[in-house]
Amino acid sequence: MVQFLSRIKLEHWVLVGAVLGILAFQALPGPRPLDDAYITFRYARNISQGQGFSYNPGEHVQGTTTPLYTLLLAGLATLLGAQHLVWISFIIALLADVLNTWLMFRLASRLLGSNMAGLLVAGVFMVQPMRLNVAGGGMETSLFILFLLAMYERQLLARQPVQAAVFAALAILTRIDAVLAVAPVFLYALSTDRRSSLKAAGLALLLLTPWFAWATYYFGSPIPFSLTAKLAAYQGPDAGLTLIFLAIFLGTGSVGLYQPIWIIFPGLGTSLILGILGVRRLLGTERRALAIAAYPLVYYLVAAFMHVPMFFVWYFLPLMPGLLLMFFSGVLELARLTRSYHSVAQKVLVSCAAAVLVLAPAILLAWQPGQAAARIPEAGFGLVCQQVQTQVRPGQVVFAPDIGILGWCLEKARILDPIGLVSPLSLDYMKQRAPGEMIAPAIIFGEKPDFIIARSQFITNIKAQPDFAGMYRLLWEYASPSDPLDLYQVFERR
């Protein structure tokens, strides 16, 4: 028995620990789907029921940004039943995150040159509070991270560019912004083996071509329509709001408009210093690791340049592997500069850094969880569905700025999305918004939906219109006990 245990590698123990850790911290709380996850679920259900790749049957609009994940869910829904999609997505995330934790150890231990650092990086990734919160949310995030980490491992450790190219293609099909992660890896591969990297790039393009060709034919464009809609609806006039959210994540490991704002400054300053020290160390020891560390840097630059709205929490988690690698590299460099390398002091320093990376976001999320972390909107939408589900007849039009849970439960209704995620006609109405308006009243009076289900703050200006009271009557309202401004109101056309 002793001989058997001695032959088991540390990586095997890490895999066992990953299974136990993911079961304890991620599986036991159970699924807590985010509202946006239900958009993908509705697409998957429609596909599994033979209604095509559409949100509203008959309308060819690519309103999901994760086609591969959607098709995977649709295939499993066909086999197991669409009613189980919440649990299907939850189990996919569990399996992916076991492998993600193991891959984080492999990458960090090799690239940082320390098994202890590798264990701590993997441990922080596994129990990081915001990651756990999103991982139970039904989104594609865990699968997306798996494809990115597999690409890194195959290219940077195994030196298998063809296999890396397969995972790169899978990542891009899961989320198109994966190109920002793939580009640095490709440039690194190009600098080390030009011929093999070009062959691998050709394979990736070959794998991507069928989907993009079909999407162009079916949807009219290979780019998800929801990306265009989000930029039109949420994009600010400058990069200010984008940079604020990026700074909050960098300084706290979570996302929320924390008050007072100075809370983020200690973490932000420390992160920037450790990031600089980490890059310095990697430049001198493991330059291939820069292909991973470059992703969050490139992402930040592109997001700021394009004024991308960054208040969706799941946007940030794929940046975590690169940031953790930089931070722990910076801690090791700090240990070297303070002459505590290979000493008890180094172990204490690295362990303290790991503890802070977990405890700081845990405290902040417990103190100010925010609507997404606490699932406040999701609770309200669930109650609205109970009130209106039997009243909406097949084919009736339901106006809903939040189309996840509402679209899922009102299966036979046609959802009118004023942002334009799945309703292209809304983009013209969005151009008619007055300054300060979230939704143009013209869409209500032009389209005349049968029902309106919206948070009160979204339709305050619409309710103030003179003709509104004569067209709709209040059926039900819900005031969130934790936020009186968060109202869910249902109106019906007379």
Backbone torsions as a table, in degrees:
resi	resn	phi	psi	omega
1	MET	NA	-42.7	-179.9
2	VAL	-63.6	-41.8	179.0
3	GLN	-63.8	-39.8	179.2
4	PHE	-61.9	-46.6	-179.7
5	LEU	-64.2	-34.6	-178.9
6	SER	-68.8	-24.3	-179.5
7	ARG	-84.0	-11.9	179.6
8	ILE	-76.1	124.5	-178.7
9	LYS	-74.3	159.6	178.0
10	LEU	-58.1	-37.2	-179.9
11	GLU	-60.3	-34.5	178.2
12	HIS	-67.5	-40.8	176.9
13	TRP	-64.7	-37.3	177.4
14	VAL	-62.2	-40.5	179.1
15	LEU	-64.7	-40.8	176.3
16	VAL	-63.3	-44.3	178.3
17	GLY	-63.0	-36.1	178.2
18	ALA	-64.6	-42.2	178.0
19	VAL	-60.8	-49.1	-178.0
20	LEU	-65.9	-41.3	-179.0
21	GLY	-66.5	-44.0	179.2
22	ILE	-66.0	-37.9	176.3
23	LEU	-63.0	-42.7	-175.7
24	ALA	-73.4	-45.7	-172.4
25	PHE	-93.3	-27.5	-174.0
26	GLN	-110.1	-38.8	-175.6
27	ALA	-80.1	-42.5	-174.7
28	LEU	-59.9	-39.8	178.1
29	PRO	-64.7	-20.3	178.9
30	GLY	82.2	171.9	-178.3
31	PRO	-71.1	142.3	174.9
32	ARG	-137.3	74.4	-171.6
33	PRO	-59.9	136.8	171.3
34	LEU	-75.9	156.4	-177.7
35	ASP	-58.1	-41.3	-177.1
36	ASP	-65.6	-25.3	179.3
37	ALA	-61.9	-32.7	-177.5
38	TYR	-70.1	-19.0	173.7
39	ILE	-64.0	-48.2	177.6
40	THR	-64.3	-38.6	179.0
41	PHE	-61.1	-40.5	-179.4
42	ARG	-66.7	-40.6	174.8
43	TYR	-59.3	-47.6	-178.5
44	ALA	-62.9	-40.3	178.9
45	ARG	-64.3	-44.1	179.7
46	ASN	-62.4	-41.3	178.4
47	ILE	-63.5	-44.9	-177.3
48	SER	-66.0	-23.7	179.7
49	GLN	-97.0	10.0	175.7
50	GLY	77.7	21.5	-178.9
51	GLN	-100.0	11.8	176.1
52	GLY	84.0	171.4	179.7
53	PHE	-80.4	80.2	-175.2
54	SER	-150.0	151.9	174.7
55	TYR	-85.2	-54.8	169.1
56	ASN	-96.6	113.7	-176.4
57	PRO	-49.0	133.3	-178.7
58	GLY	94.6	-13.5	179.9
59	GLU	-107.2	114.7	-177.3
60	HIS	-87.7	85.0	-179.5
61	VAL	-130.6	122.9	179.1
62	GLN	-84.7	86.2	-178.3
63	GLY	-92.9	1.3	174.6
64	THR	-109.2	139.0	-178.8
65	THR	-93.5	8.6	-176.5
66	THR	-130.8	73.9	-174.7
67	PRO	-62.2	-40.8	-178.1
68	LEU	-64.8	-44.2	178.3
69	TYR	-62.8	-40.4	178.3
70	THR	-60.9	-45.6	-179.6
71	LEU	-67.7	-36.5	176.3
72	LEU	-62.5	-46.6	178.0
73	LEU	-62.5	-40.4	-179.8
74	ALA	-62.8	-42.5	178.8
75	GLY	-62.8	-43.9	179.5
76	LEU	-69.9	-33.7	176.9
77	ALA	-65.6	-34.6	177.3
78	THR	-63.1	-38.5	-178.8
79	LEU	-80.0	-40.9	-169.9
80	LEU	-107.6	-15.2	-178.5
81	GLY	107.5	130.4	-177.7
82	ALA	-65.0	-22.9	179.9
83	GLN	-66.8	-13.7	-179.1
84	HIS	-100.7	13.0	-173.6
85	LEU	-61.8	-33.9	178.2
86	VAL	-60.3	-47.0	-179.8
87	TRP	-73.7	-33.2	176.9
88	ILE	-61.2	-46.8	180.0
89	SER	-65.5	-36.4	-179.5
90	PHE	-64.5	-43.5	-179.3
91	ILE	-69.2	-37.4	175.2
92	ILE	-57.8	-44.8	179.8
93	ALA	-63.7	-40.6	179.2
94	LEU	-61.5	-48.5	-179.4
95	LEU	-63.0	-42.8	-179.5
96	ALA	-63.6	-41.0	-175.0
97	ASP	-75.7	-25.1	169.9
98	VAL	-61.1	-48.7	179.0
99	LEU	-67.0	-36.2	178.9
100	ASN	-62.1	-42.5	179.3
101	THR	-62.7	-43.2	179.0
102	TRP	-65.0	-43.0	179.3
103	LEU	-67.1	-34.7	176.6
104	MET	-62.1	-39.7	176.8
105	PHE	-64.2	-48.5	-179.4
106	ARG	-56.3	-47.9	-176.8
107	LEU	-68.0	-48.6	-175.2
108	ALA	-68.1	-42.8	-177.8
109	SER	-64.7	-38.6	179.8
110	ARG	-75.3	-44.5	-173.7
111	LEU	-79.7	-25.6	176.8
112	LEU	-95.4	-10.5	178.0
113	GLY	69.7	29.6	-177.0
114	SER	-152.3	120.0	176.5
115	ASN	-65.1	-35.4	179.6
116	MET	-64.2	-45.6	177.9
117	ALA	-62.2	-39.0	178.5
118	GLY	-62.4	-42.6	178.7
119	LEU	-63.6	-41.3	-178.9
120	LEU	-70.2	-39.2	176.6
121	VAL	-61.0	-47.3	179.7
122	ALA	-63.6	-40.0	-180.0
123	GLY	-66.0	-42.9	177.5
124	VAL	-61.9	-45.1	179.0
125	PHE	-59.0	-43.6	-174.4
126	MET	-65.2	-40.8	-172.3
127	VAL	-108.2	6.0	-179.9
128	GLN	-56.7	123.9	-169.3
129	PRO	-59.0	-42.9	-178.2
130	MET	-70.1	-34.5	176.7
131	ARG	-62.7	-44.3	179.0
132	LEU	-62.7	-38.5	-179.8
133	ASN	-62.9	-43.9	-178.8
134	VAL	-75.9	-35.3	-176.6
135	ALA	-61.1	-29.3	177.1
136	GLY	-87.3	7.9	-172.7
137	GLY	-94.5	4.5	174.9
138	GLY	80.9	2.8	-178.8
139	MET	-81.9	174.6	-178.6
140	GLU	-82.4	0.9	-167.4
141	THR	-56.2	-47.7	-177.2
142	SER	-63.0	-41.9	178.4
143	LEU	-66.0	-40.3	178.8
144	PHE	-60.7	-46.3	178.4
145	ILE	-62.5	-37.6	179.0
146	LEU	-59.4	-46.0	-179.8
147	PHE	-65.0	-37.8	178.0
148	LEU	-65.4	-47.3	-178.7
149	LEU	-65.5	-37.7	177.5
150	ALA	-64.6	-38.8	176.0
151	MET	-61.7	-46.2	179.3
152	TYR	-60.9	-45.7	-176.4
153	GLU	-64.4	-43.2	-178.8
154	ARG	-67.2	-37.4	-177.3
155	GLN	-84.5	-47.3	-170.8
156	LEU	-85.0	-32.1	-179.1
157	LEU	-101.9	-51.1	-176.0
158	ALA	-83.1	-17.6	-178.0
159	ARG	54.9	51.0	177.9
160	GLN	-120.3	82.5	-173.4
161	PRO	-62.4	-32.3	179.8
162	VAL	-66.2	-46.5	177.9
163	GLN	-64.9	-38.2	177.0
164	ALA	-61.7	-38.2	-179.7
165	ALA	-64.4	-36.2	178.1
166	VAL	-63.0	-45.8	179.8
167	PHE	-68.9	-32.4	176.3
168	ALA	-63.4	-43.0	178.2
169	ALA	-64.3	-41.6	178.5
170	LEU	-63.2	-38.5	178.6
171	ALA	-64.7	-42.7	-179.6
172	ILE	-66.2	-37.0	177.4
173	LEU	-71.4	-22.6	177.5
174	THR	-81.4	-42.6	174.7
175	ARG	-151.6	127.1	-171.3
176	ILE	-67.5	-22.6	178.8
177	ASP	-71.1	-1.0	173.8
178	ALA	-60.3	-20.5	178.9
179	VAL	-58.4	-28.3	179.1
180	LEU	-70.6	-26.3	176.2
181	ALA	-87.4	-34.6	-177.8
182	VAL	-70.2	-37.8	-175.0
183	ALA	-56.6	-49.6	179.0
184	PRO	-62.7	-35.7	178.8
185	VAL	-66.1	-41.7	179.1
186	PHE	-64.4	-41.6	179.2
187	LEU	-63.6	-39.0	176.4
188	TYR	-64.0	-46.4	-179.8
189	ALA	-61.6	-39.1	-179.7
190	LEU	-63.4	-34.8	-178.5
191	SER	-76.2	-19.1	-177.5
192	THR	-102.0	-34.7	-178.8
193	ASP	-153.1	88.2	-172.6
194	ARG	-59.1	-46.3	-174.8
195	ARG	-64.6	-49.2	-178.4
196	SER	-65.4	-37.8	-178.6
197	SER	-68.4	-36.6	177.9
198	LEU	-67.9	-37.7	175.8
199	LYS	-64.1	-42.3	179.3
200	ALA	-64.3	-40.8	178.2
201	ALA	-63.1	-38.6	177.3
202	GLY	-63.2	-39.5	177.7
203	LEU	-63.9	-44.0	179.5
204	ALA	-59.9	-44.9	178.3
205	LEU	-62.5	-38.0	178.3
206	LEU	-63.4	-39.3	179.4
207	LEU	-70.9	-31.1	-177.8
208	LEU	-82.0	-28.3	-172.8
209	THR	-57.3	-45.2	-178.6
210	PRO	-57.4	-44.0	-179.1
211	TRP	-66.4	-47.9	-176.7
212	PHE	-65.3	-34.0	176.9
213	ALA	-67.6	-44.8	-179.9
214	TRP	-66.9	-40.7	179.9
215	ALA	-62.7	-37.8	177.4
216	THR	-64.5	-41.4	178.9
217	TYR	-67.8	-45.0	-171.6
218	TYR	-81.2	-44.7	-175.5
219	PHE	-100.1	-16.0	-176.7
220	GLY	94.0	-7.6	179.5
221	SER	-161.3	144.6	176.7
222	PRO	-78.5	-14.2	-179.3
223	ILE	-88.8	128.0	179.2
224	PRO	-54.0	132.6	-178.6
225	PHE	-63.6	-30.0	-178.5
226	SER	-63.8	-28.5	176.1
227	LEU	-64.0	-45.9	178.0
228	THR	-60.7	-43.2	-178.1
229	ALA	-65.5	-43.1	-179.0
230	LYS	-64.0	-41.6	178.7
231	LEU	-64.2	-39.2	179.5
232	ALA	-68.3	-36.9	-174.3
233	ALA	-83.9	-39.5	-169.0
234	TYR	-110.4	-14.7	-173.7
235	GLN	-62.9	128.6	180.0
236	GLY	-84.5	170.6	-179.3
237	PRO	-72.1	-19.7	178.6
238	ASP	-144.9	-175.2	-175.5
239	ALA	-86.7	4.1	-173.3
240	GLY	-56.4	-54.1	-176.9
241	LEU	-65.6	-38.1	177.5
242	THR	-59.4	-47.1	-178.2
243	LEU	-66.3	-33.4	178.0
244	ILE	-62.7	-47.3	-179.5
245	PHE	-66.2	-38.5	178.1
246	LEU	-65.3	-39.2	178.5
247	ALA	-67.1	-38.9	178.6
248	ILE	-62.3	-44.4	-179.9
249	PHE	-64.9	-41.9	-179.1
250	LEU	-66.7	-33.2	-176.3
251	GLY	-89.1	-18.9	-175.3
252	THR	-127.6	-16.5	-175.2
253	GLY	74.4	14.7	178.9
254	SER	-146.4	-179.5	-178.8
255	VAL	-130.0	124.2	178.8
256	GLY	175.2	148.9	178.5
257	LEU	-82.4	77.9	-173.6
258	TYR	-70.1	137.7	176.0
259	GLN	-123.7	130.4	-1.3
260	PRO	-73.9	155.4	-172.4
261	ILE	-68.3	-23.6	-177.0
262	TRP	-63.9	-13.5	179.6
263	ILE	-56.8	-32.6	-175.3
264	ILE	-80.9	-18.5	-169.9
265	PHE	-64.7	-45.0	179.4
266	PRO	-59.5	-45.8	179.5
267	GLY	-67.0	-38.4	-179.9
268	LEU	-64.8	-45.4	178.7
269	GLY	-63.1	-43.7	179.0
270	THR	-63.3	-42.0	-179.6
271	SER	-62.5	-42.9	-179.5
272	LEU	-64.7	-42.1	179.3
273	ILE	-64.6	-47.7	-179.9
274	LEU	-64.6	-35.8	177.9
275	GLY	-62.0	-44.3	179.2
276	ILE	-64.7	-45.7	178.1
277	LEU	-63.6	-37.8	-179.7
278	GLY	-64.9	-44.4	178.3
279	VAL	-63.9	-39.8	178.2
280	ARG	-59.0	-44.9	-179.6
281	ARG	-66.0	-43.1	-179.5
282	LEU	-64.5	-34.6	177.2
283	LEU	-61.8	-30.9	-178.0
284	GLY	-94.2	-15.7	-174.9
285	THR	-121.8	-54.2	-174.5
286	GLU	-134.3	81.2	-177.0
287	ARG	-65.2	-25.1	179.0
288	ARG	-63.9	-26.4	178.4
289	ALA	-66.2	-20.8	178.9
290	LEU	-64.8	-22.1	176.6
291	ALA	-65.3	-27.0	175.6
292	ILE	-85.8	-46.0	-177.6
293	ALA	-64.7	-24.2	-177.9
294	ALA	-69.4	-26.9	-174.8
295	TYR	-58.2	-53.1	178.9
296	PRO	-62.1	-33.5	179.0
297	LEU	-65.9	-45.9	178.4
298	VAL	-64.2	-41.9	-179.4
299	TYR	-60.6	-45.9	179.1
300	TYR	-59.3	-44.6	-177.9
301	LEU	-64.7	-45.6	-179.2
302	VAL	-66.1	-43.8	180.0
303	ALA	-60.8	-42.6	179.6
304	ALA	-68.0	-41.2	-179.0
305	PHE	-64.4	-39.2	-177.4
306	MET	-92.6	-0.2	-179.0
307	HIS	56.6	43.4	-177.0
308	VAL	-67.6	133.0	175.3
309	PRO	-68.6	121.6	-171.6
310	MET	-113.8	24.5	-178.2
311	PHE	-88.3	5.6	173.9
312	PHE	-90.3	120.1	-169.1
313	VAL	-62.9	-30.3	-175.3
314	TRP	-74.2	-8.1	175.8
315	TYR	-67.5	-27.5	-168.2
316	PHE	-89.1	-28.6	-170.5
317	LEU	-61.7	-37.7	178.1
318	PRO	-62.8	-16.3	177.1
319	LEU	-78.2	-15.9	-172.1
320	MET	-60.8	-44.1	179.9
321	PRO	-57.9	-45.1	179.5
322	GLY	-65.2	-41.0	179.5
323	LEU	-67.1	-42.8	178.7
324	LEU	-62.4	-39.9	178.8
325	LEU	-62.6	-43.6	178.5
326	MET	-65.2	-45.5	-176.8
327	PHE	-62.2	-48.2	-177.7
328	PHE	-70.7	-31.2	172.3
329	SER	-63.4	-38.9	177.3
330	GLY	-65.9	-38.6	177.6
331	VAL	-64.2	-42.3	177.7
332	LEU	-64.4	-37.6	177.4
333	GLU	-67.7	-38.9	176.9
334	LEU	-62.7	-39.7	177.5
335	ALA	-62.7	-39.0	179.0
336	ARG	-66.3	-44.0	-178.0
337	LEU	-66.3	-29.1	179.4
338	THR	-93.7	12.5	175.3
339	ARG	61.5	30.7	176.8
340	SER	-109.4	18.9	-178.5
341	TYR	-66.8	138.4	-179.5
342	HIS	57.7	39.7	180.0
343	SER	-135.7	173.2	176.9
344	VAL	-60.8	-36.2	-179.4
345	ALA	-60.3	-38.1	179.0
346	GLN	-63.9	-44.2	-179.7
347	LYS	-63.3	-39.7	178.3
348	VAL	-64.8	-43.0	-178.9
349	LEU	-62.4	-46.8	-178.7
350	VAL	-66.8	-40.2	179.7
351	SER	-66.0	-39.6	177.9
352	CYS	-64.3	-39.7	178.1
353	ALA	-61.4	-42.7	179.1
354	ALA	-63.2	-42.4	-179.2
355	ALA	-62.7	-42.0	-179.9
356	VAL	-65.1	-40.4	-178.9
357	LEU	-64.0	-22.8	177.7
358	VAL	-95.6	-45.2	-173.1
359	LEU	-72.8	-37.9	-177.4
360	ALA	-59.7	-53.5	177.3
361	PRO	-66.0	-30.3	178.3
362	ALA	-63.2	-43.6	179.6
363	ILE	-66.3	-44.2	-178.8
364	LEU	-65.4	-41.1	-180.0
365	LEU	-69.3	-30.8	176.0
366	ALA	-72.7	-33.9	-177.8
367	TRP	-78.6	-50.2	179.3
368	GLN	-132.7	80.1	-174.2
369	PRO	-65.4	-26.8	-176.3
370	GLY	77.9	163.1	-175.1
371	GLN	-65.8	-41.1	-176.9
372	ALA	-66.3	-46.7	-178.2
373	ALA	-65.6	-37.4	-178.4
374	ALA	-85.9	-6.9	-178.6
375	ARG	57.7	39.8	179.7
376	ILE	-65.4	-49.3	178.3
377	PRO	-60.8	-40.0	-177.8
378	GLU	-60.3	-38.6	179.2
379	ALA	-63.2	-43.2	179.4
380	GLY	-66.0	-41.6	179.6
381	PHE	-63.4	-36.7	177.1
382	GLY	-61.8	-41.1	178.3
383	LEU	-68.0	-38.9	176.9
384	VAL	-59.8	-42.8	-179.3
385	CYS	-59.6	-40.7	179.0
386	GLN	-62.0	-33.1	-177.6
387	GLN	-77.0	-36.9	-167.2
388	VAL	-108.5	-12.6	-171.6
389	GLN	-55.6	-40.8	-177.6
390	THR	-82.2	-10.0	-176.7
391	GLN	-93.9	-23.3	-178.1
392	VAL	-86.1	121.3	-179.9
393	ARG	-90.0	155.1	178.9
394	PRO	-54.1	134.0	177.7
395	GLY	89.2	-13.3	178.6
396	GLN	-70.4	152.6	-176.0
397	VAL	-95.7	127.1	178.3
398	VAL	-115.8	119.0	176.4
399	PHE	-82.7	123.3	-176.1
400	ALA	-151.3	113.5	174.4
401	PRO	-65.1	-31.0	175.9
402	ASP	-107.3	111.9	-166.4
403	ILE	-108.6	8.3	-176.4
404	GLY	-73.2	-82.2	-178.0
405	ILE	-61.3	-39.4	-178.9
406	LEU	-63.4	-44.2	178.5
407	GLY	-66.5	-33.6	179.1
408	TRP	-68.2	-45.0	-175.4
409	CYS	-80.0	-29.9	177.5
410	LEU	-94.1	67.2	-169.2
411	GLU	-59.6	-37.3	-173.9
412	LYS	-93.5	-4.6	-178.8
413	ALA	-82.5	155.5	171.1
414	ARG	-94.2	120.0	-175.9
415	ILE	-90.0	126.7	174.4
416	LEU	-100.5	109.9	-176.0
417	ASP	-97.9	110.8	-174.5
418	PRO	-70.5	-17.5	177.7
419	ILE	-77.8	-32.5	179.0
420	GLY	104.7	12.1	-179.6
421	LEU	-61.5	-41.0	179.6
422	VAL	-126.7	3.2	-178.5
423	SER	-126.0	91.6	-176.9
424	PRO	-56.5	-32.0	-177.7
425	LEU	-61.9	-21.2	-177.5
426	SER	-68.8	-23.3	-178.1
427	LEU	-62.5	-37.1	177.1
428	ASP	-65.1	-38.6	177.6
429	TYR	-68.4	-35.2	179.1
430	MET	-60.2	-31.1	179.4
431	LYS	-70.2	-15.6	-178.1
432	GLN	-93.3	4.7	179.9
433	ARG	-65.6	137.5	172.1
434	ALA	-80.0	160.6	177.9
435	PRO	-54.5	130.6	179.6
436	GLY	89.3	-10.6	179.3
437	GLU	-83.8	137.2	174.8
438	MET	-85.5	-36.6	-179.7
439	ILE	-135.2	134.3	179.2
440	ALA	-74.6	128.7	178.5
441	PRO	-58.1	-24.1	-176.5
442	ALA	-58.8	-27.8	-178.0
443	ILE	-67.8	-33.4	178.0
444	ILE	-70.6	-46.5	-176.1
445	PHE	-78.6	-19.8	177.0
446	GLY	-85.6	-39.8	-175.6
447	GLU	-97.2	-22.3	177.1
448	LYS	49.4	62.3	179.1
449	PRO	-65.3	154.1	179.0
450	ASP	-71.2	-34.7	179.6
451	PHE	-134.5	152.0	171.3
452	ILE	-124.1	122.9	176.3
453	ILE	-126.5	109.0	-172.6
454	ALA	-155.3	151.6	169.9
455	ARG	-65.5	139.6	-173.0
456	SER	-56.2	-37.7	-177.8
457	GLN	-63.4	-24.8	-179.8
458	PHE	-76.7	-25.7	-171.7
459	ILE	-123.3	18.8	179.2
460	THR	-56.4	-45.1	-179.1
461	ASN	-68.5	-29.6	-179.9
462	ILE	-72.2	-42.5	179.7
463	LYS	-65.1	-23.8	-178.8
464	ALA	-79.9	-8.7	-179.8
465	GLN	-67.9	140.1	-176.4
466	PRO	-57.0	-35.3	-174.7
467	ASP	-85.2	-8.1	-172.0
468	PHE	-66.0	-46.4	-176.8
469	ALA	-61.2	-28.3	178.8
470	GLY	-79.9	-12.6	-177.2
471	MET	-104.0	-30.5	-173.2
472	TYR	-133.5	152.0	175.6
473	ARG	-126.5	147.4	-179.5
474	LEU	-74.4	124.1	177.6
475	LEU	-96.5	-39.2	-172.2
476	TRP	-165.1	147.8	175.3
477	GLU	-141.1	153.1	-177.7
478	TYR	-133.3	121.8	176.5
479	ALA	-105.1	118.7	179.3
480	SER	-64.0	130.0	-179.2
481	PRO	-63.9	-24.8	-179.0
482	SER	-92.0	-11.2	-179.3
483	ASP	-154.4	95.0	-175.3
484	PRO	-60.9	-17.7	179.0
485	LEU	-81.1	-12.2	-175.5
486	ASP	-90.3	83.9	-174.7
487	LEU	-105.9	143.7	175.8
488	TYR	-118.8	116.3	-174.5
489	GLN	-121.3	140.3	178.7
490	VAL	-116.6	125.1	177.4
491	PHE	-118.2	151.5	176.8
492	GLU	-128.1	139.6	179.4
493	ARG	-72.8	134.6	179.0
494	ARG	-79.6	NA	NA
